[in-house]
Amino acid sequence: QLVESGGGSVQAGGSLRLSCAASGYTYSRSCMDWFRQAPGKEREGVAVIYAGGGNTYYADSVKGRFTISQDNTKNTLYLQMNSLKPEDTAMYYCAADGPPRCRPVVATLLPNEYNDWGQGTQVTVS
């Protein structure tokens, strides 16, 4: 089970830190991703981490502003979001059990490559 938290409403330029707590499964070797979905738009991959090695990948739209990280001792995934823009407004989901070892990289931002999903947390930037 994946449970997200940390969403909320912020002004443009602000920051938020999302958390995703995993229970019932150890994701220490899993490919994990943060996705987002805005109303009327497709779900898009934002940031990826290979929990077994720490390799990270980012969508171009968030590169340099968002940072994905993990704490394997707490079985928790994080997304630090800085310099937020109105276009970052969306429901944010964490996902796990993605492509083995997060390979190929091109597959890691595709929603259908992940088997486990959280319920989402809303981020609104005005």
N, C-alpha and C positions, 0 to 999 in steps of 0.2 A: 504493500500500500504506500502511495506517495501523497503527502499532504503539503500543499503550498501555503505560505503566509508572507506577510510583509507588504502586500499591495496597499494602495491608497491613492489620494489625490495630492498632487504637487504642482507648483508653478514651473513654467519652463525654466530650465537651467538648474533645477533642483536635483536631488538624488533620492534613490530608494534602494533598499537591499531586500531582495526576495530570498526566502528560504524554502527548501523542499526536504522534509523529513521522510526518510524511508523506514518502513517497519515490515517485519515479516520476511525480509530478504536482505542479504548483504550485497550491496552494489559495488563492492570494492574493485571488481574487474569489469564493470559494465560501461558501456557507452551511454552517456547521459546528455540530455539536451534541454535547453529552455526554448519553448516555442511561444508564439503569440498569435492571437487572432483578433483582428478588429472587425466590427460589424460590417457585413457585406463583403469581407475579404477572406481569402484562403488562409489557412494556418501556415505560418512560416517559421522556419528554424532561425534562431537568433544566436545561440552560443552552444558549443559542444565541448564536452570534456571526456577523455578516456580515463575513467576512475582508476584503472590499473597502472597508468603511467603519468597522468597529469597533462598529456597533450591537449591543447585547446584549439578551437577553430571558431571563427565569428563570421556572421553575415556582414557584408560590406556596410550595411546601413547602421550598424552599431559598433563597428571596429573603432577602437580608441576611446569609446565612451563606456562600454559595458565590460565587466570582468566576471567570468565564471570561475568558481572555485569549489572545493569539496573539503569536508572534514570526515574522513573515513572512521574516526573514532566515535563520531556522533551519527554516522550514516546520514549525513546531511549535505545537500547541494545548495550553493548560493549563487545569486546573480546580483552583483553590485552595479547599479545603473546610475551614471553621472551625466551631467549636462543633458538632462531629459528634454525632449522636444514634444510638441503636441502630437506629432505623427507617431510617437511611441505609445500613445494611448491604445490599449488592447487588454484582452484577457490573456494572462501569462500562465503557461502550463509547463510543468516539468515532466520529462519522459525518461524512461530507462529501458534497459535491455534492448539497445539499438544494435547497429551493425557490429559484429565481433571486432574487438580492438579498434573500433571506430574507423574501419576500412571497408570500402574506399571512402575517402573524404567526401566525395560528391554526394554520397548516400546519407551522410550524417545529418543533413539538414532537411531530410524528407520525412514527413510525419508517418508515412506507412511503413517506415523501417523500424519503428519502436513498438514494443508490446505492452509496456506498462505506462499508465498516465495518471496524473493527479487531477483534481477537480478544478483547478485554476484559481488565480487570484487577480483581481481587477487593478489595473494601473491606469490612472487618468491624469493627463498632463494638460494644463490650461495656460 
